[in-house]
Amino acid sequence: MRHQASRREFVTLATIAGLSLFGPKFAWTANPESTVSADEALKMLMEGNDRFAKGHPTGPRRTPDDFRALAAGQHPKAAILTCADSRVAPEVLFDVGLGDIFVVRVAGNVVTGAGPMVNGSIEYAVAELKVPLIVVLGHSACGAVKAAVETLHEKDVLPGSINGMVELVKPAVVASQGMPGNALDNAISKNVELGVTALQTSDPIVAPLVRDGKIKVVGGVYDLASGTVNWQKK
């Protein structure tokens, strides 16, 4: 009897907390913890990156006490879609703490064709976590983009699933052809730009909120040498 009562108590508490025993439950209501606007969230990221690039990071909220405080739930202020490159760590380069940003990482920071795991993760951040800002973050010397540039010119085929991954980046390479300047840098920037556009027009979750001015999608390119994020113009 005590075992049954404990289980009933657990189910009751889980329901009150807005949890589901059988998977995530989407609550389409405003998150009371997300009180910042998209512009305020972007300002937070810009200021954090400025501290990091100048060598004065604060490294906030990274202690065991901070872990425990967030164990019951998360309330990030921005979602970051970036590359899986080991040199690109959003929490570090934006000098933010645990729980501040919702990070999705995939080689080449691709959006179009990346599938439900990438796009669904972004939609989850918007629909469930109520983030007001999405950032598509590329970086200098991106290996995925470089491979797309090289294989496009040489008409090469890479082994395994690597080839399929690189194929997703090739539209950015094609779109950037003829632009003045460095071909790789242009393709990296165009890849971010295409990702931003894809998310801004992604129905049924992201696009309506963008049109209504409730969320923003912005792009930037992180320079590995300087530590600075160069933001793309709207």
Beta strands, then each sheet from edge to edge (+ up, - down):
strand 1: 78-82
strand 2: 101-105
strand 3: 133-139
strand 4: 216-222
strand 5: 229-231
sheet 1: 2+ 1+ 3+ 4+ 5-
end
